[in-house]
Amino acid sequence: MASAVTTLTLTPRALYVEVAEQLRQRIFARELEPGSWIDEMKIAEEFGISRTPLREALKVLAAEGLVTMKVRRGAYVTEVSETDLADVYHLLSLLESDAAGVVAERATEAELKELQSLHRELEASVSNREKFFALNERFHMRLLEVAGNKWRDQMVADLRKVMKLNRHNSLLKAGRPKESMLEHRAIVDALMRRDAGAAVKRMQEHFSNGLEAAA
């Protein structure tokens, strides 16, 4: 009897979480463009669900900053202004440069080699944009994991979701993937030397250049 109650409790949550993930990926893939209205009836019909779990999913995305709820108008994919973007990059620069300094000082040799290996994969994928995007994020998130601050990890994860709304204007710019890869190489070199000051500075430069490309 207890097992049946547990199943009934978890099923609705699993549904709206899954719906949120499906919509999140559509937003990142630009299938739902920034500023576009989200047709709840159409999406609910497409997913074969009621509008209740869909609305719960939209609340999740609104909390992440990916969706904007407008009174009497419904849900829209968030449009990121230049000010929003500058604020996001500023915070990411502070948080991730701090993490880079911690990693340079405290990471084990095995952890540093893992980051170095991820960077090599990144270099090898520079001509494949989607793979480059995925490995780029994997490198940054792994560096944060090594730094070991779950609160910082959560803040960065949320900020990066907003940053992805504009990624087509940054890494997709001609030449930016190669520039980003070279910046990663400088970060990894500083980490391998255990030069915390240089690691912090190189990460800050990385985000400064990223913002310039995204503007």
Number of C-alpha atoms within 10 A of each C-alpha: 5 6 7 8 9 10 10 10 10 10 10 14 14 12 16 21 17 15 21 21 15 13 21 22 12 13 21 20 13 13 11 17 17 18 14 15 17 18 11 16 12 11 16 17 11 9 11 9 15 13 15 12 20 23 18 18 23 27 19 18 23 17 12 17 18 26 26 20 16 9 7 6 9 13 22 21 23 21 18 18 11 12 10 13 18 18 14 19 21 15 15 22 21 14 19 23 26 21 25 32 23 22 26 24 17 16 20 12 10 9 15 21 15 15 21 20 14 19 22 15 16 25 20 13 19 20 12 11 13 11 14 20 18 12 20 22 13 16 20 17 16 16 22 25 15 18 22 16 11 11 9 17 20 12 13 20 17 15 19 17 18 21 23 16 22 20 18 14 16 20 20 15 12 11 11 18 23 14 16 20 21 15 18 23 18 18 27 24 16 22 26 20 13 20 17 23 17 20 28 26 18 22 27 23 16 21 21 16 16 19 20 10 17 21 13
